[in-house]
Amino acid sequence: MAVSTWRSHALILAVLMVSVLVISVAGEKHKFTQGESVTVWANKVGPFNNPQEYYMYFSLPYCRPEKAVGTMESLGESISGYELRQTKTDLRFGVDNNNGFLCEKVLTFEEASLFAFAVQHQYWYQFFIDNLPVWGMVGEVVEVGDARQLYLYTHVHFDISKNNDRIMAVDLISENAVPVQEGQSVSFTFSATWHDSTVPYSQRFNKYLDTAFYEHQIHWFSVFNALMLVVFLLGLVAIVLLRTLRKEYTLLDEGTDDDELMDESGWKLLHRDVFRAPSRLVLFSSLYGTGIHLATVTIITLLLAMATRSYRGRGTTLNFFILTYAFTSFVAGFFSGRYYADNKGENWIKTSLVTAALFPALWFGIMLPCNFVAKTYGALSHVPVFTLLLLLGLWCLVCVPLTFVGTFIGRHLRATADGGQKHRVNQMPRLIPTRPWYLQPWVNIGLGGILPFAAVFIELYFFYTSLWHYKYYYVFGFASVIFLILVVVTSCVSVVSTYFLLNNENHKWHWKAFFTGGSTGFYVFLYSLFYYSNRTHMSGLLQLSQYLAQTALVSALVSLLCGAVAFMASNWFVSKIYAGLKVE
C-alpha cells in the first residue's frame, strides 16, 4: 500500500513537473480574429549595462491596471527571472489606433525621483506581444551646455506585422519626451499600426537572430582549428600506443621478483599498484558518476535545443536541461555504483546519496548567496521560494530514486573485464620516486586544461555574448560539434598526461587524471573574469554577484564534466596497456 501511494505521488509530481516545464510553449500558435484583443505583457525593467539586474516593470510609476494579472511561468522562466504582468495597453488585432490613452498623472517627488534614477542609469524595459519580445528605453539624457536634462518617454508606438490571422513581427518606438521633474503633468499614451506580411509563421523569430555575428567566418575558422587540434592529439595518442608501448611489453609471470626487473623502469613496474582504489573512494565515485551524467545531459539538451529551436521560447533550453537532468539521474548512479563496486566498495547507499546530492548541493551553494543579494535589492533575478520547493520536490521524488536504481544496477552489472579485480595488488604501496618540479603531477594538471580550453574558448565567447549582451544563442549545431571536440581533446590530453605520470613511476593516477580534465573549468573561470573586465560595462554588487555565481556554476559544470571524461579515457588507457602484460 505504501509503495503504491509513493508511486502515485511520484507520478503526480512528474506530471506536474512536465506541465510546468512546457507551459510556456502553450499559446505560441494562437490565431487571432479581426478586432480580437491582443495582450501586451510587461516583463522587466533595469539598467542597460547590467543585463542580470532587473526589476518588476511596475516598480516604476507607470500606469497600473486596476487588477494585477500575470502568467503561469515554467521552471525555466522562473529561474531566468521572467515575471510577466498585463498592462493597460488595449491593442486590437488588425485595428490601427492613433490615440490610445493609458493614464494621466502629476509626478510627485517620489515618482519623479524614480523616473530620474531610471533615465540617468539608462533603464530599459521589455514587453511581450504574442510571445514576441520588444524593448524600449525609459527616457534619455540630453546635454545642454554643462547641464544634463532628463527626459521621460510618455508615448509608445507599436508597429505590428501580420500574416492572415497571426502576428509576424512587432517593433516598438518610444516618443514624446517630457522633462522629469516634480509637478510635471504627464499623459501616458500609445498608438499601433498594422501591416500585412508574407513572412511565414515558422520564420517570424528570425529577425531576432544575429546571423552576421554568429555565422561569421571566424566561427567556422574556430571549429576548423579545433578539428585540427583533435587530429594532432589523436596522432599523438596513436604514437604513444602503437610505437612506444608496443615495444615495451614484457612477459611477466606471477613469480617474477622485482630484483629481476632492476633494468626495467617506468610504467611496467606499477602493474601491481596501478589498480589500487583511489583515496576517498565514495567522493571520487560520486564525482565520476556526476560528471558522466552532466555530459549526458549536455549532449541531450543540445540535441533537443537544436531540434526544437528552443531559443524561441522563454526558458525552454533551461527547461530541457532540468527535465533531462532529472530523468537521466540513473546515469550518475550507474557509473558511480559500477566504479565503486569494481573497487570493492561496500557502502553503496552512501555513494548513491552523495552522487544524487553532489551537483544540486553545488548549485544551491553557489546560487543561494547570490539569491540573497538579489532578494535584498528587490530584483527579479532571484529564484522564488516556490520554485526552490518545486526543484527540491523534483530532486527528492525523481532524482534520488533514479540514482538509487542506477547505483543498484551498476553494482550488480559492474564491468569486470579489464577491471581492477582481475589484477593483483601489493599489500604495501610502492614508493613514488622524487622527480624534478617540472615532472610533478601538479604541472601536468595545470597544463592539462589549456588545450581543451583552447578548443572551446571561441565558442565560449559567443555563448557569453548571448548571455550578457542581449543576443539569442541559436547555433546549437556549432555548440554540439564543439562539445564533441572538447570530449575528444580532453580524453587525448588525459591519456598522454597519465602515460607520463605512470612512466615517472607514480601509481596515484586516478585523482590526477580527474583534475587534469577538471582544470579546464579553472581556465573557463579565468576567462570569465577577463570577459567581465574587458568585454562588459557591468557595475554594482548585484550584477557582480549574478555574474560570478553564473560563471562559477558554468566553470564547475565544465570541471565535473571534463574531469569525468578525462578519468574515463585514462581508465580505459590504463586497462588496455596493462592487459598487454600477461601475468600468469
Secondary structure as GFF3:
##gff-version 3
##sequence-region A 1 584
A	DSSP	alpha_helix	2	22	.	.	.	ID=ss1
A	DSSP	three_ten_helix	23	25	.	.	.	ID=ss2
A	DSSP	beta_strand	37	38	.	.	.	ID=ss3
A	DSSP	beta_strand	40	47	.	.	.	ID=ss4
A	DSSP	beta_strand	55	56	.	.	.	ID=ss5
A	DSSP	three_ten_helix	57	59	.	.	.	ID=ss6
A	DSSP	alpha_helix	75	80	.	.	.	ID=ss7
A	DSSP	beta_strand	85	86	.	.	.	ID=ss8
A	DSSP	beta_strand	91	92	.	.	.	ID=ss9
A	DSSP	beta_strand	97	106	.	.	.	ID=ss10
A	DSSP	alpha_helix	109	120	.	.	.	ID=ss11
A	DSSP	beta_strand	123	129	.	.	.	ID=ss12
A	DSSP	beta_strand	132	137	.	.	.	ID=ss13
A	DSSP	beta_strand	139	144	.	.	.	ID=ss14
A	DSSP	beta_strand	147	163	.	.	.	ID=ss15
A	DSSP	beta_strand	166	179	.	.	.	ID=ss16
A	DSSP	beta_strand	185	196	.	.	.	ID=ss17
A	DSSP	three_ten_helix	201	203	.	.	.	ID=ss18
A	DSSP	three_ten_helix	206	208	.	.	.	ID=ss19
A	DSSP	alpha_helix	211	214	.	.	.	ID=ss20
A	DSSP	alpha_helix	217	239	.	.	.	ID=ss21
A	DSSP	pi_helix	240	245	.	.	.	ID=ss22
A	DSSP	alpha_helix	246	248	.	.	.	ID=ss23
A	DSSP	three_ten_helix	258	261	.	.	.	ID=ss24
A	DSSP	three_ten_helix	266	270	.	.	.	ID=ss25
A	DSSP	alpha_helix	281	308	.	.	.	ID=ss26
A	DSSP	three_ten_helix	310	312	.	.	.	ID=ss27
A	DSSP	alpha_helix	316	327	.	.	.	ID=ss28
A	DSSP	alpha_helix	329	342	.	.	.	ID=ss29
A	DSSP	alpha_helix	348	377	.	.	.	ID=ss30
A	DSSP	alpha_helix	385	394	.	.	.	ID=ss31
A	DSSP	pi_helix	395	399	.	.	.	ID=ss32
A	DSSP	alpha_helix	400	412	.	.	.	ID=ss33
A	DSSP	three_ten_helix	420	422	.	.	.	ID=ss34
A	DSSP	three_ten_helix	437	439	.	.	.	ID=ss35
A	DSSP	alpha_helix	441	448	.	.	.	ID=ss36
A	DSSP	alpha_helix	450	468	.	.	.	ID=ss37
A	DSSP	alpha_helix	476	503	.	.	.	ID=ss38
A	DSSP	alpha_helix	510	535	.	.	.	ID=ss39
A	DSSP	alpha_helix	541	579	.	.	.	ID=ss40
###
